[in-house]
Amino acid sequence: MDLHLEVIAGEGRRVGLERALRDAVRDGQLAPGARLPATRRLAEELGVSRGTVKAAYDQLIAEGFLTARQGAGTEVAPLPALDAAPLKAAARAPVPRFDLRPGSPDVGAFPAAAWLRAVRRAVATAPVSAYDYGDPLGRIELRVALSEYLGRARGVVAPPERIVVTSGAVQGLALLTRVLAGADVAMEDPGLPFHREVVRRGGGRVVPVPVDERGVEVDGLGDPAAVVVTPAHQYPTGVTLHPSRRRALTDWARARGALVVEDDYDGEFRYDRQPVGALQGMAPDRVVYLGTASKTLGPALRLGWMVLPPHLVGPVADAKLHCDHSTETLGQLALAELIRSHAYDRHVRACRLRYRRRRDRLVERLGQRRRVQGIAAGLHALVEVGDEAAVLARAAVEGLAVGSLREHWHTAGSREGLVVGYGTPREGAYPGALDALVRVLELGHS
């Protein structure tokens, strides 16, 4: 192993080496179990005698910092047992027995074999320039692949030159908020609290706009610079934006020169009919389209995309450049290959079937006693309850984690309920999670 040591010459060679090694162990530069260089090699690197190194090693062995065994060399000694109390205090919340929280797919269904093949092909054919600093817009290979896919599967008008690759939908929202520079941004109520915080931290002023059974209430929008909507499957109520509201929303944006930010949440996952095309196709000049691979493949990839009106491409690309310069390249190339080979389409179809069966099972288990709200789509469903706090308390006793509708309101809302994420559990864990949910709700009903 290579070893960098700061030896202070004025202390004497042996004493200086002892202090440098001791400090390296204390500071964690040398981890427990790390094997030190042989005395001859370290002596050559430091320009000292082998005897000096051996004496320093022997001293630290005597002090308990190092250990030495015949034939095994010299290693850093194990650390003494630490007080467990501070560690427990700093630990994260325990993993629940049953996880029905919304927001994640079944990451156990990640297409590892197909992704590995795509990575191999992408790396084998990547130009040398792919390993240099990237374009803030993203790799052209992925933007071309997304242009074809989004037009075909989601009805998005997406020329490659109007696509910006991001590290997820959240970054896209943050970049746009930065470009809008402190403007009012209308957001659905109820909606995702984290997204509201992203806008606030980006300098935007969040203005709540109500959602009813037809989606966002366009008549209540007023004059913000932009409105963020989830038209395919509203989060968390599960409704879809009614056709009349879609027309009214694009008319509103054109009349006021405002923007509609379409978060295509769950857009690929509709179970009772073909997915409704994206709102962006109705007004490409006024709608910013946000998409992501987080729900179709997995959040860990950190790959998303924006399709922008022409006048926003330059400002958003500049904001991206000064945020993180560009999204990592190899993942972009692999996703482009996955899309081009249609392996992405096959995976989405398989996921659509899996999640449809899960939603059907949820509706079946809850039966007539608890109505599942929202359309047959996406990875979550809303189940209304009378006393949300009491139900969540019973869920905690049962070891069941589930989403709360109450936390999604901008202010205190009149409706209470559970936001059930049926995409989150692994395949084998889903039946047990449903059993726990039924037990919790049946206790409340009685």
VOLUM-624927 format. One record per residue (C-alpha): residue in one letter; x, y, z. Coordinates in Angstrom, 3 decimals, always signed. Layout:
! VOLUM-624927
+------+----------+----------+----------+
| rest |        x |        y |        z |
+------+----------+----------+----------+
|    a |        X |        Y |        Z |
...
+------+----------+----------+----------+
END
This chain:
! VOLUM-624927
+------+----------+----------+----------+
| rest |        x |        y |        z |
+------+----------+----------+----------+
|    m |   +0.000 |   +0.000 |   +0.000 |
|    d |   +1.054 |   +3.604 |   -0.594 |
|    l |   +1.318 |   +5.595 |   +2.624 |
|    h |   +1.638 |   +9.358 |   +2.981 |
|    l |   +3.104 |  +10.473 |   +6.311 |
|    e |   +3.923 |  +13.962 |   +7.592 |
|    v |   +7.201 |  +13.390 |   +9.459 |
|    i |   +8.472 |  +16.474 |  +11.324 |
|    a |  +12.213 |  +16.500 |  +10.798 |
|    g |  +13.056 |  +18.535 |  +13.926 |
|    e |  +11.758 |  +15.793 |  +16.235 |
|    g |  +14.319 |  +13.234 |  +15.160 |
|    r |  +13.662 |  +10.538 |  +12.594 |
|    r |  +12.371 |   +7.795 |  +14.882 |
|    v |  +10.288 |  +10.067 |  +17.140 |
|    g |   +8.904 |  +11.918 |  +14.121 |
|    l |   +7.937 |   +8.654 |  +12.427 |
|    e |   +6.279 |   +7.366 |  +15.598 |
|    r |   +4.239 |  +10.567 |  +15.932 |
|    a |   +3.204 |  +10.517 |  +12.253 |
|    l |   +2.046 |   +6.882 |  +12.454 |
|    r |   +0.262 |   +7.457 |  +15.742 |
|    d |   -1.585 |  +10.490 |  +14.354 |
|    a |   -2.513 |   +8.565 |  +11.188 |
|    v |   -4.143 |   +5.847 |  +13.298 |
|    r |   -5.945 |   +8.315 |  +15.574 |
|    d |   -7.241 |  +10.406 |  +12.652 |
|    g |   -8.511 |   +7.398 |  +10.731 |
|    q |   -6.006 |   +7.794 |   +7.897 |
|    l |   -4.990 |   +4.244 |   +8.781 |
|    a |   -8.080 |   +2.155 |   +9.439 |
|    p |   -8.198 |   -0.825 |  +11.835 |
|    g |   -6.823 |   -3.886 |  +10.070 |
|    a |   -4.880 |   -1.859 |   +7.487 |
|    r |   -1.593 |   -3.542 |   +6.661 |
|    l |   +1.481 |   -1.307 |   +6.882 |
|    p |   +4.325 |   -1.370 |   +4.356 |
|    a |   +7.246 |   -3.661 |   +5.065 |
|    t |  +10.002 |   -1.992 |   +7.073 |
|    r |  +12.454 |   -2.150 |   +4.154 |
|    r |  +10.024 |   -0.534 |   +1.698 |
|    l |   +8.928 |   +2.264 |   +4.064 |
|    a |  +12.557 |   +2.965 |   +4.930 |
|    e |  +13.376 |   +3.373 |   +1.224 |
|    e |  +10.427 |   +5.695 |   +0.640 |
|    l |  +11.236 |   +7.909 |   +3.662 |
|    g |  +14.986 |   +7.868 |   +3.179 |
|    v |  +15.693 |   +6.473 |   +6.656 |
|    s |  +17.284 |   +3.295 |   +7.903 |
|    r |  +15.312 |   +0.089 |   +8.207 |
|    g |  +16.222 |   +0.005 |  +11.916 |
|    t |  +14.510 |   +3.380 |  +12.438 |
|    v |  +11.280 |   +2.086 |  +10.910 |
|    k |  +11.460 |   -1.154 |  +12.885 |
|    a |  +11.989 |   +0.756 |  +16.145 |
|    a |   +8.980 |   +2.975 |  +15.421 |
|    y |   +6.823 |   -0.057 |  +14.639 |
|    d |   +7.947 |   -1.809 |  +17.836 |
|    q |   +7.100 |   +1.248 |  +19.950 |
|    l |   +3.577 |   +1.529 |  +18.515 |
|    i |   +3.043 |   -2.205 |  +18.961 |
|    a |   +3.916 |   -1.790 |  +22.615 |
|    e |   +1.460 |   +1.127 |  +22.879 |
|    g |   -1.326 |   -0.937 |  +21.301 |
|    f |   -1.661 |   +1.069 |  +18.095 |
|    l |   -0.236 |   -1.715 |  +15.910 |
|    t |   -0.145 |   -5.512 |  +15.949 |
|    a |   +2.345 |   -7.907 |  +14.408 |
|    r |   +2.102 |  -11.625 |  +13.715 |
|    q |   +4.688 |  -13.946 |  +12.252 |
|    g |   +4.190 |  -14.120 |   +8.503 |
|    a |   +1.299 |  -11.626 |   +8.539 |
|    g |   +3.237 |   -8.369 |   +8.727 |
|    t |   +2.313 |   -5.300 |  +10.757 |
|    e |   -1.290 |   -4.090 |  +10.922 |
|    v |   -3.287 |   -1.351 |  +12.632 |
|    a |   -4.809 |   -2.714 |  +15.807 |
|    p |   -8.617 |   -2.913 |  +16.246 |
|    l |  -10.178 |   +0.117 |  +17.894 |
|    p |  -11.427 |   -0.272 |  +21.470 |
|    a |  -15.173 |   -0.745 |  +21.932 |
|    l |  -17.048 |   +2.560 |  +21.732 |
|    d |  -19.833 |   +3.714 |  +24.012 |
|    a |  -23.009 |   +2.550 |  +22.284 |
|    a |  -25.262 |   +5.297 |  +23.684 |
|    p |  -24.164 |   +8.120 |  +21.334 |
|    l |  -24.356 |   +5.749 |  +18.381 |
|    k |  -27.921 |   +4.775 |  +19.263 |
|    a |  -28.905 |   +8.417 |  +19.646 |
|    a |  -27.532 |   +9.247 |  +16.206 |
|    a |  -28.948 |   +6.179 |  +14.482 |
|    r |  -31.706 |   +6.517 |  +11.908 |
|    a |  -35.219 |   +5.316 |  +12.573 |
|    p |  -35.501 |   +1.521 |  +12.526 |
|    v |  -36.587 |   -0.173 |   +9.315 |
|    p |  -40.301 |   -1.004 |   +9.582 |
|    r |  -41.490 |   -4.608 |   +9.428 |
|    f |  -43.997 |   -3.682 |   +6.721 |
|    d |  -43.319 |   -0.792 |   +4.365 |
|    l |  -46.218 |   +0.760 |   +2.451 |
|    r |  -44.783 |   +4.260 |   +2.244 |
|    p |  -45.321 |   +5.997 |   -1.102 |
|    g |  -42.660 |   +7.405 |   -3.377 |
|    s |  -40.566 |   +4.380 |   -4.337 |
|    p |  -40.884 |   +1.502 |   -6.780 |
|    d |  -40.028 |   -2.105 |   -6.013 |
|    v |  -36.277 |   -1.673 |   -6.445 |
|    g |  -35.899 |   -5.446 |   -6.263 |
|    a |  -37.365 |   -5.502 |   -9.774 |
|    f |  -34.470 |   -3.463 |  -11.190 |
|    p |  -33.487 |   -5.068 |  -14.536 |
|    a |  -29.912 |   -5.777 |  -13.491 |
|    a |  -29.073 |   -8.128 |  -16.365 |
|    a |  -30.443 |   -5.773 |  -19.033 |
|    w |  -28.716 |   -2.797 |  -17.402 |
|    l |  -25.400 |   -4.647 |  -17.288 |
|    r |  -25.686 |   -5.494 |  -20.980 |
|    a |  -26.480 |   -1.871 |  -21.756 |
|    v |  -23.503 |   -0.645 |  -19.721 |
|    r |  -21.162 |   -3.045 |  -21.504 |
|    r |  -22.365 |   -1.989 |  -24.938 |
|    a |  -22.267 |   +1.684 |  -23.996 |
|    v |  -18.716 |   +1.521 |  -22.631 |
|    a |  -17.506 |   -0.559 |  -25.574 |
|    t |  -18.769 |   +1.982 |  -28.102 |
|    a |  -18.368 |   +5.250 |  -26.182 |
|    p |  -16.101 |   +7.847 |  -27.785 |
|    v |  -13.099 |   +9.067 |  -25.825 |
|    s |  -14.872 |  +12.386 |  -25.280 |
|    a |  -17.435 |  +10.609 |  -23.099 |
|    y |  -14.866 |  +10.509 |  -20.277 |
|    d |  -14.271 |  +14.262 |  -20.362 |
|    y |  -16.395 |  +16.997 |  -18.807 |
|    g |  -19.922 |  +16.673 |  -20.142 |
|    d |  -22.393 |  +18.977 |  -21.855 |
|    p |  -24.786 |  +20.634 |  -19.353 |
|    l |  -27.614 |  +19.618 |  -21.695 |
|    g |  -26.633 |  +15.967 |  -21.340 |
|    r |  -25.212 |  +13.359 |  -23.706 |
|    i |  -26.595 |  +13.671 |  -27.208 |
|    e |  -27.068 |   +9.882 |  -27.360 |
|    l |  -29.552 |   +9.982 |  -24.482 |
|    r |  -31.292 |  +13.128 |  -25.691 |
|    v |  -31.881 |  +11.556 |  -29.107 |
|    a |  -33.167 |   +8.338 |  -27.506 |
|    l |  -35.442 |  +10.290 |  -25.160 |
|    s |  -36.753 |  +12.389 |  -28.034 |
|    e |  -37.949 |   +9.257 |  -29.822 |
|    y |  -39.261 |   +7.533 |  -26.686 |
|    l |  -41.118 |  +10.505 |  -25.200 |
|    g |  -42.771 |  +11.317 |  -28.513 |
|    r |  -43.823 |   +7.713 |  -29.047 |
|    a |  -44.853 |   +6.721 |  -25.505 |
|    r |  -45.954 |   +9.997 |  -23.895 |
|    g |  -46.906 |  +12.294 |  -26.787 |
|    v |  -44.237 |  +14.844 |  -25.848 |
|    v |  -42.864 |  +17.259 |  -28.447 |
|    a |  -39.222 |  +16.718 |  -27.560 |
|    p |  -36.529 |  +17.756 |  -30.062 |
|    p |  -33.119 |  +16.717 |  -28.645 |
|    e |  -31.963 |  +20.328 |  -28.506 |
|    r |  -34.780 |  +21.145 |  -26.060 |
|    i |  -33.959 |  +18.328 |  -23.605 |
|    v |  -31.803 |  +18.842 |  -20.511 |
|    v |  -30.683 |  +15.718 |  -18.648 |
|    t |  -30.797 |  +16.117 |  -14.859 |
|    s |  -30.106 |  +14.030 |  -11.791 |
|    g |  -33.848 |  +13.630 |  -11.218 |
|    a |  -37.120 |  +15.533 |  -11.297 |
|    v |  -36.186 |  +17.347 |   -8.083 |
|    q |  -33.130 |  +18.884 |   -9.710 |
|    g |  -35.216 |  +19.898 |  -12.692 |
|    l |  -37.658 |  +21.714 |  -10.403 |
|    a |  -34.772 |  +23.345 |   -8.523 |
|    l |  -33.094 |  +24.553 |  -11.733 |
|    l |  -36.319 |  +26.021 |  -13.039 |
|    t |  -37.026 |  +27.789 |   -9.739 |
|    r |  -33.554 |  +29.291 |   -9.918 |
|    v |  -34.212 |  +30.562 |  -13.439 |
|    l |  -37.549 |  +32.087 |  -12.359 |
|    a |  -35.600 |  +34.076 |   -9.745 |
|    g |  -37.964 |  +34.501 |   -6.822 |
|    a |  -41.244 |  +34.418 |   -8.720 |
|    d |  -44.558 |  +33.091 |   -7.404 |
|    v |  -44.979 |  +29.371 |   -8.102 |
|    a |  -48.425 |  +27.803 |   -7.670 |
|    m |  -48.399 |  +24.240 |   -6.346 |
|    e |  -51.155 |  +21.691 |   -5.849 |
|    d |  -52.830 |  +21.464 |   -2.451 |
|    p |  -52.502 |  +18.759 |   -1.270 |
|    g |  -49.115 |  +18.045 |   -2.806 |
|    l |  -45.648 |  +16.768 |   -2.025 |
|    p |  -44.125 |  +18.742 |   +0.882 |
|    f |  -40.590 |  +18.059 |   -0.300 |
|    h |  -41.251 |  +19.687 |   -3.655 |
|    r |  -42.657 |  +22.768 |   -1.931 |
|    e |  -39.454 |  +22.989 |   +0.084 |
|    v |  -37.349 |  +22.662 |   -3.079 |
|    v |  -39.139 |  +25.687 |   -4.552 |
|    r |  -38.805 |  +27.698 |   -1.341 |
|    r |  -35.095 |  +26.971 |   -1.013 |
|    g |  -34.645 |  +27.980 |   -4.639 |
|    g |  -36.059 |  +31.403 |   -3.821 |
|    g |  -39.594 |  +30.862 |   -5.106 |
|    r |  -42.739 |  +31.858 |   -3.250 |
|    v |  -45.141 |  +28.913 |   -3.013 |
|    v |  -48.805 |  +29.691 |   -3.666 |
|    p |  -51.254 |  +26.838 |   -2.892 |
|    v |  -53.930 |  +25.988 |   -5.452 |
|    p |  -56.725 |  +23.534 |   -4.549 |
|    v |  -57.196 |  +20.103 |   -6.111 |
|    d |  -60.599 |  +18.459 |   -6.467 |
|    e |  -61.897 |  +15.328 |   -8.175 |
|    r |  -61.037 |  +16.843 |  -11.588 |
|    g |  -57.513 |  +17.866 |  -10.648 |
|    v |  -56.074 |  +21.319 |  -10.102 |
|    e |  -58.675 |  +24.105 |   -9.957 |
|    v |  -57.577 |  +26.385 |  -12.786 |
|    d |  -60.038 |  +29.130 |  -11.846 |
|    g |  -58.165 |  +29.634 |   -8.572 |
|    l |  -54.714 |  +30.086 |  -10.087 |
|    g |  -54.434 |  +33.879 |  -10.198 |
|    d |  -51.217 |  +35.246 |  -11.735 |
|    p |  -48.172 |  +33.206 |  -10.651 |
|    a |  -45.208 |  +32.871 |  -13.019 |
|    a |  -45.660 |  +29.086 |  -13.056 |
|    v |  -47.833 |  +26.291 |  -11.740 |
|    v |  -46.526 |  +22.805 |  -10.917 |
|    v |  -48.997 |  +19.995 |  -11.625 |
|    t |  -49.113 |  +16.181 |  -11.693 |
|    p |  -51.785 |  +15.690 |  -14.375 |
|    a |  -51.329 |  +11.968 |  -15.122 |
|    h |  -51.862 |  +10.809 |  -11.522 |
|    q |  -52.083 |  +13.575 |   -8.951 |
|    y |  -49.987 |  +13.088 |   -5.868 |
|    p |  -51.383 |  +12.222 |   -3.360 |
|    t |  -55.116 |  +12.184 |   -4.231 |
|    g |  -54.703 |   +9.896 |   -7.253 |
|    v |  -57.024 |  +11.838 |   -9.581 |
|    t |  -56.192 |  +12.632 |  -13.197 |
|    l |  -56.530 |  +16.090 |  -14.714 |
|    h |  -59.882 |  +16.300 |  -16.510 |
|    p |  -59.758 |  +17.100 |  -20.273 |
|    s |  -61.580 |  +20.386 |  -19.743 |
|    r |  -59.061 |  +21.373 |  -17.076 |
|    r |  -56.175 |  +20.440 |  -19.403 |
|    r |  -57.506 |  +22.867 |  -22.011 |
|    a |  -58.210 |  +25.548 |  -19.425 |
|    l |  -54.714 |  +25.216 |  -17.972 |
|    t |  -52.926 |  +25.619 |  -21.307 |
|    d |  -55.230 |  +28.512 |  -22.224 |
|    w |  -54.396 |  +30.170 |  -18.903 |
|    a |  -50.660 |  +29.788 |  -19.523 |
|    r |  -50.844 |  +31.263 |  -23.037 |
|    a |  -53.046 |  +34.180 |  -21.964 |
|    r |  -50.702 |  +35.208 |  -19.136 |
|    g |  -47.350 |  +34.215 |  -20.623 |
|    a |  -46.958 |  +31.828 |  -17.684 |
|    l |  -45.470 |  +28.340 |  -17.431 |
|    v |  -47.043 |  +25.010 |  -16.615 |
|    v |  -44.530 |  +22.626 |  -15.043 |
|    e |  -45.733 |  +19.103 |  -15.764 |
|    d |  -44.327 |  +16.559 |  -13.353 |
|    d |  -45.232 |  +13.390 |  -15.272 |
|    y |  -45.589 |  +11.472 |  -12.018 |
|    d |  -46.565 |   +7.837 |  -12.676 |
|    g |  -47.224 |   +8.743 |  -16.318 |
|    e |  -46.246 |   +5.295 |  -17.630 |
|    f |  -48.440 |   +3.385 |  -15.174 |
|    r |  -52.140 |   +3.444 |  -16.109 |
|    y |  -54.031 |   +0.164 |  -15.615 |
|    d |  -57.621 |   +0.650 |  -16.782 |
|    r |  -56.769 |   +2.081 |  -20.207 |
|    q |  -53.854 |   +3.307 |  -22.313 |
|    p |  -51.840 |   +6.030 |  -20.534 |
|    v |  -53.102 |   +9.537 |  -21.289 |
|    g |  -50.607 |  +11.562 |  -23.310 |
|    a |  -48.592 |  +14.249 |  -21.609 |
|    l |  -50.062 |  +17.723 |  -21.198 |
|    q |  -46.938 |  +19.138 |  -22.854 |
|    g |  -48.102 |  +17.957 |  -26.271 |
|    m |  -50.968 |  +20.478 |  -26.114 |
|    a |  -48.711 |  +23.519 |  -25.532 |
|    p |  -44.985 |  +22.800 |  -26.030 |
|    d |  -44.228 |  +26.524 |  -25.935 |
|    r |  -45.722 |  +26.993 |  -22.448 |
|    v |  -45.198 |  +23.631 |  -20.702 |
|    v |  -42.010 |  +22.411 |  -19.024 |
|    y |  -42.049 |  +18.615 |  -18.955 |
|    l |  -40.278 |  +16.793 |  -16.081 |
|    g |  -39.604 |  +13.061 |  -16.313 |
|    t |  -37.440 |  +10.592 |  -14.460 |
|    a |  -36.236 |   +7.004 |  -14.398 |
|    s |  -36.722 |   +6.846 |  -10.623 |
|    k |  -40.094 |   +5.066 |  -10.715 |
|    t |  -39.499 |   +2.934 |  -13.823 |
|    l |  -35.953 |   +1.770 |  -12.998 |
|    g |  -34.830 |   +3.036 |   -9.603 |
|    p |  -34.045 |   +6.263 |   -7.719 |
|    a |  -30.390 |   +5.293 |   -7.289 |
|    l |  -29.661 |   +5.962 |  -10.976 |
|    r |  -30.291 |   +9.705 |  -10.463 |
|    l |  -31.415 |  +10.226 |  -14.039 |
|    g |  -34.156 |  +12.605 |  -15.082 |
|    w |  -34.937 |  +14.977 |  -17.920 |
|    m |  -36.591 |  +18.267 |  -18.737 |
|    v |  -38.212 |  +19.159 |  -22.059 |
|    l |  -38.224 |  +22.937 |  -22.263 |
|    p |  -39.810 |  +25.692 |  -24.323 |
|    p |  -37.094 |  +27.117 |  -26.601 |
|    h |  -36.621 |  +30.344 |  -24.623 |
|    l |  -35.742 |  +28.427 |  -21.438 |
|    v |  -33.117 |  +26.048 |  -22.822 |
|    g |  -30.219 |  +28.489 |  -22.504 |
|    p |  -31.038 |  +29.774 |  -18.990 |
|    v |  -31.683 |  +26.269 |  -17.605 |
|    a |  -28.495 |  +24.898 |  -19.205 |
|    d |  -26.546 |  +27.765 |  -17.612 |
|    a |  -28.123 |  +27.024 |  -14.220 |
|    k |  -27.215 |  +23.352 |  -14.640 |
|    l |  -23.628 |  +24.281 |  -15.553 |
|    h |  -23.230 |  +26.308 |  -12.372 |
|    c |  -24.999 |  +23.718 |  -10.212 |
|    d |  -23.087 |  +20.499 |  -10.910 |
|    h |  -21.769 |  +21.118 |  -14.455 |
|    s |  -23.365 |  +18.001 |  -15.947 |
|    t |  -24.970 |  +14.694 |  -15.065 |
|    e |  -22.625 |  +11.688 |  -14.933 |
|    t |  -22.033 |  +10.218 |  -18.370 |
|    l |  -21.959 |   +6.419 |  -18.166 |
|    g |  -25.466 |   +6.156 |  -16.750 |
|    q |  -26.743 |   +8.377 |  -19.553 |
|    l |  -25.097 |   +6.188 |  -22.185 |
|    a |  -26.463 |   +3.021 |  -20.592 |
|    l |  -30.013 |   +4.405 |  -20.437 |
|    a |  -29.752 |   +5.495 |  -24.071 |
|    e |  -28.765 |   +1.955 |  -25.015 |
|    l |  -31.598 |   +0.511 |  -22.926 |
|    i |  -34.114 |   +2.729 |  -24.710 |
|    r |  -32.706 |   +2.109 |  -28.191 |
|    s |  -32.807 |   -1.664 |  -27.702 |
|    h |  -36.449 |   -1.446 |  -26.450 |
|    a |  -35.378 |   -3.229 |  -23.257 |
|    y |  -36.715 |   -0.162 |  -21.435 |
|    d |  -40.156 |   -0.613 |  -23.016 |
|    r |  -40.200 |   -4.291 |  -22.085 |
|    h |  -39.262 |   -3.499 |  -18.506 |
|    v |  -41.954 |   -0.795 |  -18.194 |
|    r |  -44.594 |   -3.203 |  -19.533 |
|    a |  -43.545 |   -5.857 |  -17.013 |
|    c |  -43.685 |   -3.299 |  -14.185 |
|    r |  -47.099 |   -2.095 |  -15.342 |
|    l |  -48.454 |   -5.635 |  -15.064 |
|    r |  -46.834 |   -6.199 |  -11.652 |
|    y |  -48.130 |   -2.955 |  -10.134 |
|    r |  -51.600 |   -3.408 |  -11.623 |
|    r |  -51.838 |   -6.759 |   -9.865 |
|    r |  -50.703 |   -5.179 |   -6.622 |
|    r |  -53.314 |   -2.432 |   -6.838 |
|    d |  -56.006 |   -4.978 |   -7.662 |
|    r |  -54.962 |   -6.988 |   -4.615 |
|    l |  -55.147 |   -3.888 |   -2.419 |
|    v |  -58.660 |   -3.048 |   -3.629 |
|    e |  -59.732 |   -6.662 |   -3.144 |
|    r |  -58.376 |   -6.915 |   +0.393 |
|    l |  -59.923 |   -3.653 |   +1.550 |
|    g |  -63.242 |   -4.548 |   -0.074 |
|    q |  -66.316 |   -2.406 |   +0.513 |
|    r |  -65.320 |   -1.268 |   +3.982 |
|    r |  -62.532 |   +1.007 |   +2.814 |
|    r |  -62.753 |   +2.633 |   -0.612 |
|    v |  -59.516 |   +3.184 |   -2.485 |
|    q |  -59.488 |   +6.715 |   -3.918 |
|    g |  -58.182 |   +7.785 |   -7.305 |
|    i |  -57.856 |   +6.213 |  -10.743 |
|    a |  -56.307 |   +2.807 |  -11.437 |
|    a |  -52.787 |   +4.076 |  -11.993 |
|    g |  -49.400 |   +4.693 |  -10.447 |
|    l |  -47.675 |   +3.300 |   -7.382 |
|    h |  -49.850 |   +4.734 |   -4.632 |
|    a |  -53.493 |   +4.931 |   -3.579 |
|    l |  -55.383 |   +7.097 |   -1.118 |
|    v |  -57.481 |   +5.407 |   +1.565 |
|    e |  -59.632 |   +7.817 |   +3.557 |
|    v |  -59.965 |   +7.280 |   +7.305 |
|    g |  -61.871 |   +9.076 |  +10.016 |
|    d |  -59.096 |   +9.588 |  +12.579 |
|    e |  -55.745 |   +9.591 |  +10.828 |
|    a |  -53.672 |  +10.076 |  +13.975 |
|    a |  -55.274 |   +7.064 |  +15.683 |
|    v |  -54.816 |   +4.853 |  +12.627 |
|    l |  -51.165 |   +5.857 |  +12.282 |
|    a |  -50.609 |   +5.100 |  +15.959 |
|    r |  -52.024 |   +1.585 |  +15.475 |
|    a |  -49.873 |   +1.181 |  +12.365 |
|    a |  -46.772 |   +2.057 |  +14.382 |
|    v |  -47.623 |   -0.629 |  +16.942 |
|    e |  -48.084 |   -3.112 |  +14.083 |
|    g |  -44.693 |   -2.180 |  +12.606 |
|    l |  -46.383 |   -0.786 |   +9.475 |
|    a |  -45.050 |   +2.349 |   +7.766 |
|    v |  -47.577 |   +4.169 |   +5.587 |
|    g |  -47.976 |   +7.697 |   +4.239 |
|    s |  -50.091 |  +10.385 |   +5.871 |
|    l |  -52.446 |  +12.609 |   +3.863 |
|    r |  -52.398 |  +15.259 |   +6.584 |
|    e |  -48.737 |  +16.115 |   +5.970 |
|    h |  -49.419 |  +16.855 |   +2.279 |
|    w |  -51.629 |  +19.895 |   +2.888 |
|    h |  -50.112 |  +23.366 |   +2.694 |
|    t |  -52.223 |  +24.203 |   +5.730 |
|    a |  -54.565 |  +22.044 |   +7.765 |
|    g |  -56.793 |  +20.154 |   +5.328 |
|    s |  -60.304 |  +18.911 |   +5.847 |
|    r |  -59.620 |  +15.370 |   +4.615 |
|    e |  -57.635 |  +12.715 |   +6.396 |
|    g |  -56.315 |   +9.475 |   +5.015 |
|    l |  -53.500 |   +7.054 |   +4.365 |
|    v |  -51.296 |   +7.319 |   +1.272 |
|    v |  -50.518 |   +3.676 |   +0.564 |
|    g |  -47.452 |   +2.991 |   -1.571 |
|    y |  -48.010 |   -0.463 |   -3.009 |
|    g |  -44.901 |   -0.218 |   -5.200 |
|    t |  -42.424 |   -0.094 |   -2.323 |
|    p |  -42.422 |   -3.641 |   -0.834 |
|    r |  -40.426 |   -6.432 |   -2.417 |
|    e |  -42.562 |   -9.022 |   -4.153 |
|    g |  -42.411 |  -11.523 |   -1.305 |
|    a |  -43.110 |   -8.902 |   +1.359 |
|    y |  -46.266 |   -7.427 |   -0.189 |
|    p |  -48.815 |   -9.982 |   +1.113 |
|    g |  -47.611 |   -9.538 |   +4.693 |
|    a |  -47.738 |   -5.754 |   +4.352 |
|    l |  -51.338 |   -5.964 |   +3.124 |
|    d |  -52.249 |   -8.217 |   +6.049 |
|    a |  -50.849 |   -5.620 |   +8.444 |
|    l |  -52.777 |   -2.813 |   +6.732 |
|    v |  -56.033 |   -4.753 |   +6.923 |
|    r |  -55.498 |   -5.464 |  +10.627 |
|    v |  -54.885 |   -1.787 |  +11.343 |
|    l |  -57.951 |   -0.634 |   +9.407 |
|    e |  -60.240 |   -3.348 |  +10.812 |
|    l |  -59.325 |   -2.296 |  +14.322 |
|    g |  -60.374 |   +1.233 |  +13.419 |
|    h |  -63.653 |   +0.065 |  +11.883 |
|    s |  -64.677 |   -1.881 |  +14.944 |
+------+----------+----------+----------+
END
